[in-house]
Amino acid sequence: MSYIRDLAKQILPKQILPTVIHFTGELQSIWYAGQQYTCPCCGGVFRKFRTGGVNKRQNAVCPKCNSLERHRLLWMYLKNKTNLFVKDLRVLHICPEFFSGKH
């Protein structure tokens, strides 16, 4: 994997390297490769999380599954404090979902 990182650094100018890597799946994993943070939702391990959210918080968005802090916290709560993932349960999902107006 390090050979891909070295190749990307040689080919892409430093100004556009983060942008290109952010939007390309395989190169994105190289940009965020590391052992500092683990996403409990997808199991990905990264050097850092992406900047995101309304206030552009650092280390807010998982590079792999796009989960935010609240998603990861809810996942850990449901996994560690409930039997939702162990038993065959029914869940009522109530949330103000985004609606584009197109059917």
N, C-alpha and C positions, 0 to 999 in steps of 0.2 A: 504494500500500500504506500510505502514511502516513496517508491519510484514514481507513482502517479502524482504525488504532491510535488516532487522535484520537477517533474515534467510540466505541471501546471504553472509553477513559479517561473520556469524558463520561457514558456510560451506567452503567458498573459502579462500585460503591464500591471505594475503594482496598484495603479489607480483603479482598474476595473476588476482585479482579481476577487475581492470580496463580493462584489455585485454578481459576477458571473457564477461564482461558487454558490452563492445563496440560492440561485434559481436553477441549478443543475444538480440533480439527485446525487450522483456519485461524487462529484467534486464537492458538494455541500458536506458530505460526510467527512471528507478530508479536512475541510476548513474547520469543522467543529470536533475533529478527532481528539480524544483525550480521555482522562479518567476522573475529572474533577466532579462532574454532575451526572446523576442517573435519573432518568425519567421513570417513575413508577407505572405510568400508563402503558408505554410501549417497550420499556426495558432498555432503551437506548442509553449509551454512555458517551458523554461529550466533554470537551474542554470547557465549554460554556454554553449557555442557552442563548437564543437570539434576543435582540432588543425588540420589545413589542408592547402592545396595550395602548390605551388612549394617551397616557402620559409618557410613552416611549421608555418604559422601564428596562433597565439592563437585566439580562439573564431571566427573562420573563417567558419566552416561548420555546418549546421543545423543537429542535430542528427537524426531528423525524415525524412526529404526530401532531405538531402545532398546538399542543396543550398549554394552557396558561397555568399560573400558580393555583388558581381556584380549582381547576380541573384535577391537578395532581393531588391537592389536599383532599378533595372529595373522594378520589380514587383510593387514597391511602385510608381514609376513614371507613369507606365501605368495605375495603378488604380486611382491615384489622379489627374493626369494631362490630361488624355485622356478619351474618351467614349468607349474604346475598350471592356470593360466588361458589358456595358449597352446596346449598340446597336448590331445588327446582322451585323458585319463587316467582310470583308475578309482581310486576312493578308498574305503578301508575306514574307516567312521566308528564309533568305539568311544567311548561316553560314557555316564555314569550319568544317563540321562534321567529327568525327573520322571514318576512314574506315579501317576495319581489313583485307580486301582483300578476305574474304570468302563471297560467295553468298548464 
